[in-house]
Amino acid sequence: MNAPFAPRVVVVGAGPAGLRATEVLAEAGLRPVLIDEAPRSGGQIYRRPPVGAERPATDLYGFEAGKAVALHDLLGRLGDRVDHRSATLVWAIEGRRLSLLGPEGPSVLDFDALVLATGAMDRVLPFPGWTLPGVFTLGAAQIALKAQGVAIGSKVALVGAGPLLPLVTRQYAKAGAEVALSLDATPFLPKLLHGPSMLASPSTLLKGLWYMAANAASGVPQRFGATGLRVEGDGRVEALVWRDGRGRDHRVACDAVGASFGLRSEIQLADLAGCRMEFDELTRQWRPIRTSEGRSTAPDVWLAGDGATIGGADVAELAGTRTALALLADRGIAVDTTRIARLDAALARQRRFRVAVEKAYPFPRALLDGLADDLMLCRCEGVTVGALRAAATTRGADEMNRLKAFTRIGMGRCQGRVCGQAAAEILAATLDRPIAEVGRLRGNPPVKPIPIGAFAGAFATEGERA
Ligand SMILES: Cc1cc2nc3c(=O)[nH]c(=O)nc-3n(C[C@H](O)[C@H](O)[C@H](O)COP(=O)(O)OP(=O)(O)OC[C@H]3O[C@@H](n4cnc5c(N)ncnc54)[C@H](O)[C@@H]3O)c2cc1C
């Protein structure tokens, strides 16, 4: 008798969403392939130090230590039931074939079903001085602490527009770094107005309030509603300048700045997989269309976690589980409907919480007002704000991909992951049109930089190979 056909299910991303999806698939006996470019599982929030440099989970993850350890132990528990490929980048998708670059070099992998759990990265906006050595994203400042156990400077200023700011501030203060300022680019009032709706997830709300209180107790100045951001320094960071709600300028001496303005979903692989996108007015970003169970518009492509829509780590775990259960049901494998109903109820509660968070931390659009023409916007290709405006007003660049063709914005190493959203905002403002109308940069392989040397063999002639 022939063995029953087992579909090859590939999960991309070993963060909370991908790990929980993998768990469900493995327990159903599908032996999923789990791929992540990071050397160790955990994703962004539960990122681990290198092997041999471990530190206690409570030091690294605070309140979330229990969740982190549970997820870190998951692959060990599942053992051989998962084909885990770490340190492996998925850099392209064509049809049902993934292009990989791992420790053994390049390879391809075909799939019957694909779960994309690719997470998020910092949302970056340009401001004078943002390219000076010593300016990091807020997430990078946290990665330095979690992965390498170092601070980005000896006296740091942290700037944000989301709940990551009070958390990273707390982590820096707890690690003994001097935090000269924790500056929220969004005003305080929306937090008061939307605080009650955040009771949809009381424990998360309490944690946020606790971080702010602990930061205040440790003497870190916390300010809200900043505009006119500027980093000053001769060759590297020396101070952060900002304007308060009353129009007064402030200057804080520091030797490093961590600054980013919320998160953006990593949607490039979903784009290459053929998932249709929609513009989300609340977060002002494009995201792949998906059903509440995680189904995308592309056949057999599923989406979970922050890569689909920003929801945070708890939502990522729930969504990973939910998506994998839907995938199993789709393949005719029996699933526990009571468990699904519980997950759906929890996800609905979390959605209400997330809407309140997004309203409490509205996108700080005003930071992009009045930027000088000579400010660097796309640092990979050296394109200024003025060059963008000129392409829009004199060359008819009325859409992001036309803008890319005229200016090279988004053609460099980051493929627009860093500058793309800011470019769309500035283009829309220049044309005085709604941002959704200027579109988004289309995804192109490779989604992240890959060394050409890794493919040297592939390009060698027969004679050279011999
Ligand atoms: C820098 C940073 C720090 C954060 N810190 C916190 C925090 O401390 N607390 C908190 O509540 N939230 C934090 N967040 C938010 C966080 O993203 C989510 O809460 C949570 O980690 C989402 O889980 P996820 O599984 O959806 O994605 P992630 O945890 O981001 O996992 C996605 C995984 O996909 C992998 N991946 C992506 N693309 C590819 C590819 N092409 N090939 C191979 N692998 C790929 C990544 O390496 C990553 O491991 C942080 C976000 C960022 C960007």
The ligand as an ORCA input file, in Angstrom:
! r2SCAN-3c Opt
* xyz 0 1
  C      13.249     45.076     16.552
  C      11.942     44.744     17.199
  C      11.874     44.527     18.563
  C      10.666     44.190     19.178
  N      10.630     43.998     20.520
  C       9.442     43.745     21.124
  C       9.368     43.580     22.537
  O      10.357     43.643     23.227
  N       8.148     43.367     23.081
  C       7.017     43.264     22.317
  O       5.928     43.059     22.853
  N       7.075     43.390     20.983
  C       8.247     43.636     20.372
  N       8.294     43.798     19.029
  C       7.094     43.544     18.260
  C       7.228     42.101     17.775
  O       7.487     42.124     16.404
  C       6.031     41.215     18.003
  O       5.458     41.450     19.224
  C       6.311     39.717     17.836
  O       7.664     39.390     17.860
  C       5.673     39.302     16.548
  O       5.862     37.942     16.355
  P       5.912     37.348     14.884
  O       6.086     35.884     15.040
  O       4.773     37.848     14.102
  O       7.196     37.993     14.216
  P       8.720     38.031     14.668
  O       8.894     37.770     16.097
  O       9.255     39.305     14.116
  O       9.359     36.813     13.866
  C       9.491     36.831     12.462
  C      10.658     35.968     12.077
  O      10.676     35.839     10.667
  C      12.000     35.808     10.230
  N      12.026     36.218      8.824
  C      11.470     37.339      8.291
  N      11.688     37.375      6.963
  C      12.400     36.262      6.659
  C      12.940     35.758      5.437
  N      12.786     36.405      4.265
  N      13.637     34.586      5.482
  C      13.806     33.929      6.659
  N      13.328     34.375      7.839
  C      12.620     35.523      7.841
  C      12.724     36.771     11.160
  O      14.109     36.474     11.235
  C      11.998     36.547     12.491
  O      12.680     35.654     13.331
  C       9.495     44.091     18.400
  C       9.571     44.311     17.016
  C      10.766     44.639     16.422
  C      10.805     44.872     14.941
*
